[in-house]
Amino acid sequence: SNWSACTVQCGNGTRTRHISQVATNGGKDCAVSSTEICIISSCTATHLSALGATAKQNGDFAGRPATLAIDGSPTTVTGQSLHPGSTCAATILSTNPWLQIDLKAVYLVSRVRAI
């Protein structure tokens, strides 16, 4: 049979296939299952919160907590000003603002966008 879908939408998982062979020449039927590792590396913010990733920052600004950075919601930005109702995380005004995201596993990160 064909390989099943990967057990995860993002990260490391497994997939399985089942093979059955009908006996010939008086032999016995045979059934075998194979499992292999599958790696889904195109993780988006939509998947991060589903993986149990956590986020924190040095303080919330305008009711925009760090968890908004990983919730998968679209963001709307024009220049440096956020539109009302934006779903971006925002830190308090600080000389050293920070945002920390714990992905709970090792991933190759190809892009981070900070505004």
N, C-alpha and C positions, 0 to 999 in steps of 0.2 A: 504494500500500500504506500501511499504518499506520506511524507512526514507530517505530523500534526503541527498545529500552530505552536509557537514558543509559549512556555508557561508564564512569561512576563511580557509586558509591553515596553519595558525599558530595563536595561541591565543584563545580568546573566541568568539564564534559565535553562530549561531542557525541552527537547521535543522527542517524540516517539513515533515509530512506525512498526506495523505488524506484518509479518510475512508468513503465509501459509502455503505449504506444498502438499498436494495430493499425492499419495503413494502410488508407485507404479511397480510392476513386476512382483507383487506380493509383499511389498514393504509396508511400513507404517506411515500414516500421515504425520506431518511435521509442522509445528507452529513455533515461530521465533519472534520475539520482540526486541527491537534495538532502541536504545536511547542515546542521544548525543547532546552536548552542550550547545546552546544557541546564545549569541550575544547580540542584543539590540542596543546599538550605541547612539542612535539618534534620539536621545531623550530630550523632551521639551519640558517646560515648566508645568504643563498639564500633568505629566507623569511624575514629576518630582514629589509633589505632595502625596500622591498615591503610593509612592515607595516608602513613605515614612520620613522623608527628608524634613529637617527642622531649620528654622531661620530665626535669627535674633539680630538686633541692632542696638546702637548706643542710646536710643530713645525714639519714641514714635512722634512724628510731626503730623498735625492735622488729622489725627485718627487713622493714620496709615501705618499699621504694624508691619513688621518684617515678613510675616507669613504671606503678605500680598505679593512678595517676590517669587513665591513658588506655587501659587494657587492656580496658575494657568490662565487666568483672566487676561483679556487683551488690555493693553495700555494705550493711552492717547496722550501724546506729547507734542507741543508746538514750541520750538525753541527751548527755552529754559523754564517756561511756565506750564504747570499741569492744568489741564481742563478740570472744571468742577466734576466731581464724580469719578475721577481717575482711579484706577485700581493699582497704581504704583505704590510700592513701599516708600516711605520717606522718613529720614532721620531728623532729629532735632538739629538746630543750628549749632555747630561745634567746630573747633579748630581741627579736630581729628575724628570726623564721622566714620562709622564702620557698619558693615553689614556682614554677618557670618551665616553661611549656609552649610549644614552638615548633610551630605548626600548619603551617609550610612554605608558607603561602599566606595571602591576606587573606580573612577570613570575618567575617560579622556575628555576634557572640556575644551571645545573648539572655539567657543565664543561666550563672552560675558558682556552685557550691555549695561552701562551705568550712565545715568543722565543727571 
